[in-house]
Amino acid sequence: MLLLPGLGDALAASPLLRGLTADAWITDVLTWQPAVTEYVRALRIAREVAELPLRPSPAALLTNISRMRRRHYDLCILPFPATRWQYAFVARAAGAKLLCMHRYGGASSAIAGTARTTLVPLRGGHRIAENLRMARVLGLTQSADDLKYWMPASWRAEPVTGTLGIHPGSMAYKGNESKRWPYERFVALARLQAKRGRRVRFFLGPQEPNEAARAEQDFRGVEGISIVREPLARAARRLAECEVFVGNDAGFSHLASGLGVKTLALFGMTSEVRGAPIGATVALRPSLCPACHDEGSRGFQCVRRLDFRCILRDIEFDDVSEQIDRLFDVPEVHQELTLEGPFRLYGKAYS
């Protein structure tokens, strides 16, 4: 199985991972990001986990492809979203007897057509639903938990009442930083919540070095706020102890929700229908400007040239603060999941 760069994308492949494990497949996984590598290893379900850099050199690519081909795989799975033809190329080059991927059209489908391939039609809805349909096409054993993220047991912890987790970052790749609500507002939010007597954990990962340097100054002498910069497994347990979490449309928000933390996820150019974290989540996207990013986009640009107002201006500080207070007040959050419906791919609308 090839798991794509983001942790949220890897979590959305949970129905496939569960099905392969339930049916006792011997599974190897190829990843593109350290966080995804740690996640799969923590699940303890893969025989081998190999990691490619986000921009692999030809030598690194050839080395991994050669190793895969020597394994003579029966099946190679490319979960959704994998719209870039380069992913189809690597999956095809693995040399498995059968390749399974979604029907993206264009170069991806052309590459897939050079081998025995099962192409699964896209039907919209949440990403996890697209992968559940793929698992059904492959005849993998289904579970009542297939529409939930599969989380490592070692990452879980008992929640600490009155604790708020905040993560101001996202992956720094292909312009993902454009999805971030302004860092200064997260800082103001942390200060306000600490002033109200809540314990605040301000999470910073390897993708936020500049913010980490600033946070040391921004929170110096402020009681009730701790900065968390730890390896993923320990950070996940610190996150699981939070009662409420707020962050961008990024992997850490998916992680929080999957761990059972009441989560507020802030959305701008991306679709909350397609990618809201699964679990106890409120996906906040008040902008009247339709989500313009789709999985076929090469990067994260403001298509309508409005200077990313959907995330920078339309999500107001007071709204975020009020939503956090509501999450602390309610015992649980009910989320409705869209399983299919209209979607966009390569700038074109489908229904």
Phi, psi and omega in degrees: 000137176258119179254128191284177191307315192277147175296322177298322177296319179296319178296327179291347176273009184306318180300324179288317179297318178296316182296316178298319180291317180297326182267010172062035172289144169274115193241131168251149182231134174251127183239170179236005185211138181305321181298321179291321177301314179297320180299310183295319179295325179291331177290335179060046182240350185253142175292318181216141174236115178251145184237128173261149171294159179302324176239080186291145173287159177305323180296315179296321180295313181295322179299314181289322178296318179298318179296320179295316183296327180291342180280344179053059184295146172282327188214138171237127183247132177241096184290166175281142359265134180218057189281341182286135182297335180298324178293318178298323179298312180297317180297318178294320182292342178298338174076023180291157178297327179223132174253133177237124178206174179275159182274095181267342185079184176061213185296325181299312180291327178296318177296316180298329182291351179273003179218173174289113189224140169257116180259121182265122180296146174278139181230011177079194184078193183292154180302323181294330178291323176299320181284331174295320177296323176296318179299322179292319178300322180281354179074022179287148180299133182262160183224156176294343181262011186297335177263030174232155174288142176268112185252141175298134180299328182289348179269353184274158178202163178284135181291149177253116184303136176083014181254129180248130174258140179227134173228115185271001190252194177191177174300140178257081186200132178057027179084017178302337180300339179293347179276355188276133167294146186305135181305319183300328180286325175297321178296313179298322179296316179298317180297316181297315182292323177294322179296331179277003175096007179269149174277130184243130174248119185257103187273134178223130182249188182294345180274358183233056181294322180292318179294325180296319179295322180288322185298325178303323178280319185296330185249009180297123179082001180269121180282146174091357181241126175240141178266127181250112175229089185224164174304156191305315184299316179289322177296323179297319179292322175296324178290318181298337179282348181285146175277322182226150178222146174226137179194179179282178170288087186206170186302326183291329176293320176296320179297315180300311181297318179296333179275002176091009179278135176296117194241136171250114182252128185263124184243140175238264185283344181266158185273124176289335177294319183281325192226019177298141176303139180279130178130213184279071189236140165251118178266113184261114175216084184278352187296141174278350177281120183300149176301125187255351182268137171230170186294344179274354181290145180284337181200196183244089178246151175282100187299323183269005176056047178253019177058041174056038183295337181302326179256328186277330186238321187288333174270106185269150184303314183297324178296317179296316180299317179294320178297322178296316179300320179296319181295325176291331184279330185266145181288330181206165182238131178257127182244132175264129184254128176272121186268336176199164181153191182299146177207168179240143178213127183054037176080003181248141180272139177232153176214000000 
